[in-house]
Amino acid sequence: MDKNLKRMATMQRLQVTGLELFYNNGYYNTSVDDILKELSLSKGAFYYHFDSKEDFFIQILENLLARKVYSLLIEPIEGHDNPVQLITDCFENALETAVHNELDCGFVLSNFVNEFRGKNEKISKHLNDILQIWEVNLVSTIQKGKFNGHIDRHVDAEGVALFLMSSYMGVRTLMADNAPSARKYRFMAQLKQFFKSIEVKQPAI
């Protein structure tokens, strides 16, 4: 195998395993020794790839978490079609993924945001940057919907984006406890009702 490909595969394996450790145990309850033991790595090998535990975690955020949020929640709504349908389908698919994946179900991003709040400014900035990109994308999509005549022009795009983000993160947290499929179904039913309330009303024929 090409050396660069082999190194990339190794880094991917390290970061995926590291993400599971940090998610299950928490960042501050996971030591470098825990990481080394789980990955069967020597300290020399670990510090060859990463400067510190913090550097390891930040690379996980950049290479795994940011890309996952983009592929699940941002890329699917980057279009010029009806934003209501785009966002509905996006949330439906993202929540269905969570139903079948225990690690994914608790929404790792919000867990880490809560863990690092007030404790590590550098890591918090990386996490908040991911949230901000998601928020800007939602606001832009809703604004397009207003411009294209799908969403009522009086709708507060920033307020809707905040509502969507907070409700999505909330239901993901609740889905981690029990009955994820049922909770997803009920959430989506209410989300669709909400969208009906902000869509442009079509005149009766």
N, C-alpha and C positions, 0 to 999 in steps of 0.2 A: 504493500500500500504506500502511496506517496506520503512523504513525511508530513506535509502540510495537512493532508486529509486525515492522517492518523492523529495529528495534534488536535484538529478540529473535533474529531470524534471523541477524543479523550476529554476535551473541554466541555463538550455537550453532556457527556456522562457525568462529569463532576458537578456541573451546574444543576442538572436535573435532580441528582441525588441530594445536593445541597439545598435546593428549594424544598424538597420533601422534609428534610430535617428541620429547616427553619420554620416551616409551616406547622409541623407536628409539635415541635418543642418550644418554638419561639426563638428569636434571634439571641436574646440575652441568656437563654438557658442552654444554648448550643455553643460548645467550646471548639477551638481548633482541633483539640484531641478527639472530640466526638466525631468531627468531620473526617479526620485521618483514619479513625477506626472503621467508620462506615464505608469509606472508599478504599480501604486497604492501601493507604498512601503513606510514604515517609514524610517527615517535616520538610526535608530537602525538596522533595518532588512538589509538595504543596506550595512552598515559597518560591519555587522556580516559576510557577504559573501566576501566583497572586502575591501581592505585597502584604496583605493582612486579611483577617476575617472580614473587615469592612469592605476592602477592595473586592473580595470574593463575592460578597453579597451584592454590591453595586453592579458587578458584571452580570449577576443573575437577573437583577432588575432590568438591565439594558438589553440583555440577549434573550431572555425568556419572557419575563412578565410584560414588558412594554410591547413586544411583538405579539404576545397572546391577546392583550387588550386591543391592539390594532386590528388583528385578524378577526376577532369575535365581535367587537363593538363599534369599530370605526370604519373599516373598509366596506362592510356591507351596506352602509347608508350613504356612501359617497357616490351619489348619482343624481340625476335630474328627474327621476320619476316621482310619484306621489310619496312624500316623506313619511306620511302616516303609515302607509303600507310597508315602506322600507324599514322603519323603526320597529313596527309590530313584528315583522318577519325576523329581524335581527334579534330582538329580545326572545322571541319564541325559540329560535335555534340555539342561542347562547344558554338559555335556561335548560333546554333539553340536554345539551352537553353536560351541564352541571348535574342533572338527574342521574347520569350514568358514571360520574367520576367524583369520588369522595373528596379528593384533593381539590378539584375544581369547584366543588359545591359551595364551600365556605367563602368563596371569592377572596382569594389570597391578597389581592390589592388592599381591600378595606381592612383586613386583619393587620397587615403591616402598617398601614397608616395609623391605626389606633396604637399599635405597639411602640412606634417611634415618636409619637407626638410629644414634644417637649423634652426628648431625650437625645436625639441625634439630628442636628440641623442639616447636615450634609445628606444623609439618607432620606430624611423627610422631604428635602427639595426634589430629589429624584422621583419619589413617590407622587408628590404633588404635581410635578411636571406631567406625569402620565395622566393624572386626573384632569389637569387643565387642557391637555390636548383633546381628551374625550369630550370635555364640556364645550370647547370652542367648536368642535365638529358638530355636536348636537345643535348648538345655537345656529350655526351656519345652515344646517339642513332644515331647521324649522323656519328660518328666515326665507330660504328658497321656497318652502311650501307656501308661505304667505304671498310671496311675489308671484308664484305660479298659480295662485288662486285655489289652492287645496286647503289652506288653513286660514281661519278668520284673521283679517288684518289687524284686529285689536289685541290679538294674543301676545302676551309677553314672552318672547322667545327665550330670554335668559331664565325667566321663572319656570317655564316648561322644562328646559334642560336640567335645571336644579332638581325639579320634582322627579324627572325620569331617572336621574343618576341616584338620588337618595332612595327612591322606591326600589330600584333594581338592586342596589347594594343591600337594602334591608331584606328583601325577599330571599336573596342568596344566603344571607346569614340564617334566616329562619329555616331554609331548606336543608341546612346542614344538620339540624336537630332531628327532624323526623318528617315522614310523608312528603318527600321532595316533589314527587310527581303531582300529588293532589294540590300542594301549595302553588306549584307552577301553574296549574290549570286555573285556579281561582284568581291568581294574580293577573294572568293574561286576560281573563274575562273582564276584570275591572279596568285594565289598561285600555282595552278596546272601547269600553264605555266612555272612558275619559277622552279618547281621541274623537269619538263621535261628538263630544261636547265642544270641541275646538275646530272641527272641520267646517268648511264653508257649506252652508245649507243649500242644497239643490232645490230650485223652485219646483213646486208640484205641477205635474202635467194635467 
